[in-house]
């Protein structure tokens, strides 16, 4: 898996060179600006609502009343730290929901850019096909809904585990890796669709090379640390990088 992670990391730099060489900026900047605006609005909404959500959840579980009865400074420390962990997990869960909304809304652009990228890589002329675009959009939306369901199940399980002292401290890392995997899976599936790989086989194929998916997602989220610029570039860079990362892998002997 380490080799696959390295390939994914390197593919982002290759994606930058690829986009610049083939002048794909208009398919990067315009949807990227829309994504950045929605991302900023989503972060603002999360910061406004997360404290109320955690207060309601802990109140429903009876934790404040239990702490009053126990009157233990150590228990207060663990619960306070668990609250920080819980906020991280909720933030990642927000990211996952936001991500799937973007994948569904942006499916026309992602499908078009994926086909355009693949045509350039194979040295053939790109011919726009409305029926092919519609088919790829439908596939992308179905996969997004499927992934959203599974990730929600995993996230709620991790939310429960996060209340366990010490053990729950690893849940943000696990949640982050799951988030990265499912984002990478969505990006890699676009390239699998270009080679007529059925959705079920695509999920299995990426699952056997999960390092490519996780690595793609890690760099995607790392790009958000570059304020505004990273937000604009991250989605399309992730898609192009996914296509480029598959080429060194698909020719390996099985």
C-alpha atoms as one frame of an Amber mdcrd trajectory, in Angstrom:
protein
   0.000   0.000   0.000   2.960   2.338   0.593   3.823   2.242  -3.114   0.240
   3.154  -4.001   0.286   6.070  -1.552   3.478   7.408  -3.135   1.956   7.074
  -6.614  -1.105   9.033  -5.464   0.994  11.784  -3.913   3.153  12.128  -7.034
   0.110  12.142  -9.308  -1.026  15.525  -7.937   2.170  17.171  -9.166   1.758
  15.353 -12.476  -1.850  16.609 -12.578  -0.620  20.186 -12.206   1.789  19.749
 -15.145  -0.926  17.994 -17.170  -3.500  20.749 -16.586  -1.004  23.485 -17.419
   0.322  21.728 -20.535  -3.134  21.084 -21.996  -4.695  24.391 -20.886  -7.577
  22.919 -18.896  -7.793  25.880 -16.519 -11.318  26.932 -17.457 -12.576  23.506
 -16.368 -10.663  23.930 -13.111 -11.220  27.535 -12.041 -14.939  28.102 -12.652
 -16.260  24.980 -10.860 -13.510  25.471  -8.265 -14.812  28.930  -7.369 -18.314
  27.514  -6.899 -16.865  24.773  -4.690 -14.867  27.301  -2.626 -17.960  29.438
  -1.989 -20.012  26.423  -0.915 -17.129  25.153   1.226 -16.814  28.468   3.064
 -20.583  28.590   3.642 -20.528  25.009   4.916 -17.687  25.666   7.371 -19.537
  28.702   8.725 -22.695  26.644   9.179 -20.769  23.851  10.914 -19.122  26.243
  13.382 -22.508  27.757  14.167 -24.266  24.440  14.733 -21.649  22.003  16.115
 -21.712  23.244  19.727 -25.496  22.936  19.901 -25.352  19.447  18.366 -22.790
  18.217  20.907 -24.624  19.820  23.834 -27.875  18.159  22.789 -26.163  14.797
  22.319 -24.386  14.835  25.691 -27.560  16.036  27.387 -29.559  13.214  25.799
 -26.962  10.717  27.066 -27.121  12.234  30.567 -23.382  12.937  30.737 -23.552
  16.357  32.541 -25.743  14.932  35.307 -23.457  11.898  35.630 -20.369  14.129
  35.981 -22.063  16.143  38.731 -22.802  12.968  40.663 -19.255  11.587  40.269
 -17.438  14.895  41.054 -14.130  13.615  39.618 -11.584  15.938  38.015 -10.164
  13.028  35.991 -13.558  12.155  34.597 -14.106  15.802  33.716 -10.775  15.845
  31.882 -11.585  12.688  29.911 -15.051  13.948  28.984 -13.625  17.326  27.942
 -10.997  15.635  25.778 -13.621  13.301  24.342 -15.640  16.394  23.439 -12.712
  17.635  21.352 -12.425  14.219  19.680 -16.165  14.199  19.029 -15.934  17.604
  17.322 -13.225  16.275  15.008 -15.356  13.265  14.092 -18.400  15.476  13.490
 -16.295  17.824  11.359 -15.172  14.889   9.217 -18.779  13.698   8.992 -19.732
  17.165   7.780 -16.956  16.936   5.198 -18.356  13.624   3.989 -21.894  14.987
   3.544 -20.592  18.152   1.894 -18.370  16.062  -0.370 -21.252  13.931  -1.635
 -23.385  16.992  -2.316 -20.537  18.446  -4.377 -19.975  15.143  -6.200 -23.665
  15.015  -7.149 -23.990  18.706  -8.113 -20.665  18.701  -9.952 -21.162  15.350
 -11.696 -21.554  16.943 -15.194 -18.225  18.805 -14.890 -16.434  15.832 -13.321
 -17.702  13.474 -16.026 -16.692  15.873 -18.799 -13.237  16.571 -17.332 -12.621
  12.858 -16.781 -13.452  12.001 -20.391 -11.380  14.940 -21.657  -8.406  13.853
 -19.534  -8.652  10.269 -20.705  -8.836  11.326 -24.361  -5.655  13.392 -23.996
  -3.835  10.565 -22.209  -4.741   8.114 -24.985  -3.858  10.572 -27.754  -7.297
  10.650 -29.354  -9.684  13.454 -30.233 -12.387  14.178 -27.719 -15.925  14.034
 -29.106 -18.659  15.274 -26.821 -21.517  12.830 -26.326 -24.591  13.902 -24.365
 -25.700  10.285 -23.843 -22.261   9.298 -22.503 -22.213  12.337 -20.222 -25.680
  11.473 -18.866 -24.631   7.856 -18.280 -21.513   8.922 -16.393 -23.486  11.443
 -14.337 -25.987   8.770 -13.301 -23.182   6.381 -12.389 -21.438   9.064 -10.329
 -24.625   9.938  -8.448 -25.389   6.273  -7.691 -21.876   5.691  -6.370 -22.053
   8.870  -4.264 -25.319   7.724  -2.667 -23.922   4.227  -2.074 -20.755   5.596
  -0.482 -22.724   8.101   1.604 -24.784   5.272   3.091 -21.777   3.153   4.036
 -19.776   6.069   5.365 -22.696   7.200   7.523 -22.847   3.732   9.088 -19.117
   3.813   9.820 -19.253   7.367  11.156 -22.067   6.710  13.623 -20.182   3.652
  14.852 -17.099   5.821  15.385 -19.200   8.460  17.155 -20.213   5.854  19.720
 -16.631   4.623  20.081 -15.396   8.221  20.563 -17.143   8.305  23.964 -14.876
   5.514  25.243 -11.884   7.093  27.058  -8.451   6.475  25.476  -9.839   3.982
  22.922 -11.985   6.704  21.382  -8.979   8.957  20.852  -8.031   7.129  17.651
 -11.444   7.677  16.054 -10.522  10.976  14.301  -7.626   9.246  12.498  -9.795
   6.283  11.506 -12.602   8.609  10.421 -10.161  10.704   8.379  -8.751   7.661
   6.564 -12.284   6.427   5.800 -13.173   9.884   4.484 -10.063   9.927   2.285
 -10.778   6.442   0.962 -14.340   7.197  -0.107 -13.355  10.468  -1.766 -10.551
   8.711  -3.647 -12.918   5.913  -4.634 -15.278   8.428  -6.248 -12.422  10.038
  -8.186 -10.907   6.734  -9.330 -14.299   5.412 -10.410 -14.481   8.125 -13.079
 -11.353   6.651 -14.657 -12.663   3.105 -14.302 -15.821   4.212 -16.112 -13.643
   5.416 -19.012 -12.508   1.800 -19.477 -16.071   0.389 -19.242 -15.449  -1.233
 -15.864 -18.848  -1.980 -14.235 -19.491  -0.114 -10.945 -19.315  -3.247  -8.774
 -15.998  -4.281 -10.341 -14.715  -0.719  -9.976 -15.409  -0.761  -6.228 -13.647
  -4.119  -5.934 -10.722  -2.948  -8.076 -10.159   0.175  -5.982 -10.640  -1.831
  -2.784  -7.698  -4.005  -3.784  -5.642  -0.827  -4.334  -6.984   1.210  -1.460
  -3.681   3.060  -1.119  -4.461   4.930  -4.345  -7.829   6.043  -2.988  -6.539
   6.989   0.471  -3.560   8.861  -0.980  -5.787  10.778  -3.378  -8.049  11.821
  -0.518  -5.162  12.800   1.780  -3.690  15.251  -0.733  -7.171  16.553  -1.602
  -7.811  17.518   2.022  -4.237  18.750   2.523  -4.823  21.231  -0.310  -7.549
  22.859   1.802  -4.793  24.173   4.082  -3.911  26.595   1.281  -6.783  28.987
   1.917  -9.011  29.834  -1.035  -6.475  28.777  -3.706  -6.411  25.208  -2.421
 -10.198  25.156  -2.164 -10.527  26.206  -5.796  -7.976  23.740  -7.186  -8.540
  20.676  -4.996 -11.624  19.041  -6.640 -10.400  19.050 -10.246  -6.813  18.279
  -9.291  -8.092  15.243  -7.401  -9.959  14.005 -10.477  -7.035  14.425 -12.873
  -4.591  12.985 -10.338  -6.810   9.908  -9.948  -6.695   9.272 -13.705  -2.919
   9.670 -13.812  -2.365   7.482 -10.743  -4.144   4.531 -12.346  -1.788   4.316
 -15.302   1.295   3.061 -13.399  -0.885   0.496 -11.623  -3.132  -0.949 -14.306
  -0.232  -2.384 -16.314   1.231  -4.288 -13.356   1.157  -8.090 -13.616  -1.580
  -9.684 -11.561
